[in-house]
């Protein structure tokens, strides 16, 4: 009987240990904290990596603004920062003081970075460097002409609808390590070599959206072939400086050849993540070329495996009070919800989407709908 109790205790301990190892603490230690200084020393934890850094130190003067109706969702130790903007004005702001986070802290945006890549594509289309999203990528990219992506359209890649990526997790973890340059690939990082793990067209393009690292890597290579610059630099010059007039700081991981590792790793301040969302809303309301690009992605979203959630041009489409809404999301509870109806932006940076105050993935539409 004693042995049984010991085994039960050991099993519970192991489960708790594994959960903790893959939970908020690990996310903080591996995906958030190292990015505070990676642009200064080029080390992401124990691994030496390549970083494109732009601008200088931010100096936003945004203090906390507390409101009980928002605190009930966001007053939690796993919430790093939350900013709510309405008509361009901050109406709620909360920063995790225990983690020493404020409006200027550099936060890696996880997969919200994908939407930044989409904005780069939008800027190239609007400047005439891309004629139409229906063009095949091989028209612009000699690099992709030698891959299974050669006959895939830019639009289908933006919608994760290339047909190249495997439906299961095959290659994904290895691709990420190869592109960033961690573990066996330290100082050998290559987005192209990572992409070449995908060596066949598995499905017909445009038939099934599949959320995968590969499509963002293809777009990053496309952008560099068109501009001879990394996607990070185009984002900084064409997008970031539109709202950050003080030449503020941002950085983005690249590979050894200078190609932006684009599925994640864009690092900006919480206030700049909020400003990015506001920028897109403003572009849509002003009916600019970039705004029309995002509106087109919103209105022509494709079905996904997630119920009542579609996918646009590297952003998710949730229904907020029955209205399709652009939502950037990132692993661990990262969100930018762009509510056109209320002209509001809800920015949440968290290391646990399931924290006690509310399951963010389940409640995000409800929370955003309460902004007035």
N, C-alpha and C positions, 0 to 999 in steps of 0.2 A: 504493500500500500504506500509506504514511504517513497519507493522508487517511482510509483505512478505520479505522486504529488511533485516530486522533483522534476520529472519529465514534463509535466504540465507547466510548472513554473518556468523551466528552461524554454519551452515553446513560446509562452507568452512573452518572455524577455526578448527572445530572438525576433518575434514579430514586431514588438515595440521598437527594438533597435533598428530593424530594417525600415520601418515606417519613418522613424526619425531621420535615418540616413538619407532617405529619398524625399523628405519633406522640407518644411520651411528653412531649417537650419542649413541643410545642404545647399538649397537654392541660394540662400544668402551668401554662403561661403564661396560658392563656385561661380555664380552667375551675376551677383550684384557687387559685393565688396571689392573683388579684384579690379573691376572696371573704374573704380575711383581714381586709380593711379596708373593704369596700364599704358596710357598715352605718355607717361613720364619715364617709365623704366622698361617698357615693352615686355613686361612679365605678367602673364595671366596665371596666377598661382605659381606653380613650379616651371611653367612652360614659357619659353621665349617666343613671342609672336610679333607680327607686323601690324602696325596701327597707322592709320591716316588721321592726323589731328589737325583741327582748323580753329582759328580764332584765339581769343584770350579768355581770361577768367570772367565768368558771369557775375553780374552785380544787381540782380533783381531784388527789389525791396518789397517782397510779398510775405506778410506775416500771417499768422493763423487767424482764421475767422471761423468761429464755432457756431453751430446751430443744432439744436436738439434733434430736429427732424432728419438731419444728415448724420449726426453723431451716432445715432442708433445703428447705422450701417457701418460706419468707418472708424469708430473709436475702438480699435483693436490693435494688439501688439504686432500682428503680422501685416498690418497696413503700413506701407512705407510713406506714402503721400497720396493725398486726394485733393484735387482742385475742381471746383464747379464754377464755370463761367456762363454768364447770361448776358446777351447783348454786348459782349466784349468786356464785361466787368466781372471781377472775381467776387462771388457771393458766398463762397465757402472755401476754406483752405485748412488742411490738416497735415502736419508733418511729424514723422516719428522721431521725437527728440532723443529717445533712448538709443536709436541708431545714428544719431547726430545728422539727421537729414533735414534740409531746408529747401527753399525754392531753387537754390543754385547747385545742389548736389548732383553730380553726374550719375544718372541711372540708365543702365542697359535695358532697352525696351523690349527684349525678347522678339517675338514675331510681329510686334507692332512695326518693327523695322521694315517688314515686307511692304507696308503701305508707303513708306518713304521711297522705296525702290519704284513703286508704281508712280509716285509723283515725279520721279526722274524721267520715266518713260513719257509721262504726260508733257513734261517740259520739252523733250526732244520732238515729240509730235507737233507741239505748238510752235516750235521754232522751224519746222519744216524738214528737220533731219530724218524724221520718219514720215512717210507720205500717208500711210493708212495702217491701221492695226490689223487689217486683213492681209497684209503682206507677209510672205514667208520670211523667217529670220535670215535665211541664207542670202537674201537680197542685200543685206547690210553686213553680215558677219561671216567672213571667211572661216573663222574658227568653228562656228556652229555648222557650217556647210559640210564639215567632216564628222558630224555626229548624227544620231537618230533625230535630232531636232531640225534638220535641214529643211524639211517640207512643212514644218509646223508654223502656224501663224502666230504673230505677236499676241493677238487677242486671246487665242487659246492658251498660251502660256500664262498670260495675266490672270486667267480664270482657273489656273491649275487644271487645265483641260487638254494637256499636250498628248496624252496617250502613251508617253514614254515612261513615266514613273511606275514602279511596281505598287500594287495595291496594299501589300503588306509592308512591314517595317524593313524589309530586305535592303541592305546597303546604307540606310539612312544614317545610322550612328557612325559608321565608317566614313561616309562622305563628309560628315561634319568635322570629324577629326582630321581628315586629309586636308580639308579646305582651311581650317584654322591653324593647323600645325601643332597638334597636341599628341601626347603619347608617342607612338612609333613614328609619327610624322613631324616631330619637332624640327624646325628650320628646313622643312621640305614641303611646306604648305602649298597647295595648288588647287584652285577651284576647278580648273580644267581637268586635272587628273581625277578629281572627285566625280565630276560629271561623266567622265568616260567609263565609270562603273556601270552606267546605264547604256547598254550597247545594242538595244533593239527597240522597235516600236511595238509595245505590248498590246495596245488597243488603238482603235481609230480615234484620231483627235476630234475633240468637240463632243464626244459621246458620254464621258463620265468624268466629272471633276474629282480630282484626287489630291488632297493636301500633302505636299511633299517638298523637300529641300531642293530637289533637282531643278524644278522649273525656275526658281529664283536664281539659281546659279547660272542657268542659261541666259536669263535676262541681264545679269551682271556682265557676262561675257559679251553680249550683244551691245550693251551700252559702251563698254570700253572699246570695242571694234569701231563703233560709230564716231566716238569723240576723241579717242586716244587719251582718255582720262578715266580714272576710277569713278564708279557710280557715286561714291562718297563725296568726291569733289564737285560733281555736277549737282548733287543734292544741296551741298553747302552754298554754292554760287547761285543756283537757279531757284532754290526754295527757301532754305534756312534764312538767308539774308533778307528775304522779303519781309519777315517780321522781326528778326533780331538785328536791329539797326546799329548795335554797338559792337559788332564783330565778336559776338559771344563764342564760347567754347563748345565744341562737339567733337566726337571722334567715332571712328568706325574701323573694325578689324579688317585687314586685308590679307592676301596671301603673299608669297615671296615675289610674285610677278606684278604686284600692285593691283590685283583684281579684288574688288570689294566682296567680302564674305557676307552675302546679302540676305540670308534667311533669318538673321538676327544680328545682334552685336552693335547696332547703332546706339550711341550713348549721348544723351542730352539731359539737361536739367528737367525736373518735373514741370516747371513753368514753360519750357520750350516744347515739351510733349503736348501740353495743353494748347500752346500757341499754334502748333502744327495742326491740331484739330480745328482750331478757329480759322486758320488760314484756308483750309479746304472749304469750310462752311461759307466764308466770305467770297471765295472764288465761285462757288455755286450760286450764291445769291446775286453776285455781280455779273453772272453769265459770261465769265471769261472763258478762254479756250481751255485752261486747266480745269475750271469749274465744270465745263461741259463734259470733259473727259471723265471726271468722277461721277457726274450725274448719269452719264451713259453706262458706266459700270454698275451704278445702283439700279437703274431701270432695266438692265439686261442681265441681272444676276442669274447664275445657274444653280440648279438643284444640288444639294449635298446629302450626305448620309445623315446629317443632323436634321431632326424634325423642325419644320418651320424656320429653318435658317438657310439662306442662300449664300453664294460667293460671288463677289464682284471682281474688280480689278485689284487683286491682292488685299482685299478687305472682306470681312463678313457682313452679311445683311440680316439684322435682327428686326423683328416687328416691335416697335415701341408705340403702344396705344394704336395698334393695327396699321401703323405707317412704316413702310420699309426704311430702315435707318442704317447708315454707315457705322460700322463698329470695328475698330482695330482691336485685336486681341493678342495677348502674349502669354506664354506658359507661366503658371504660378498665380494668375489673377491680375493681369495687366489689361487695361481697357482704355480706349478713347471712344466715347459714344457721342456721335455728332447728330444732334437733334435739330433738323431743319425747322420743324414746326414751332419750337420754343426758342430757336436761335441760341442753343446752349451746348456746351461741351462738358462732359463728365469724364474727368481723367482720374483713373485709379491705378496706382502702382502698389502691388501687394506680393507677398511671397507665399500666400496660401489662399486660394479661392474658396475654401470651405470653412473659413474661420467662424467663430461662434456667433458673431453679430449678423451673419447672413451669407448664404451661399451665393457668391457673386454671379456665377454663370447662370444660375437659375433665376436670380432676382434682378439682373442687370436692366432688363426692359422695364420692370416695375419701378426701379430706383430712378432711372432716367425720366420716366413718365411723370414723376413727382416734381420735377424742376419747373418752376413757374416764374 
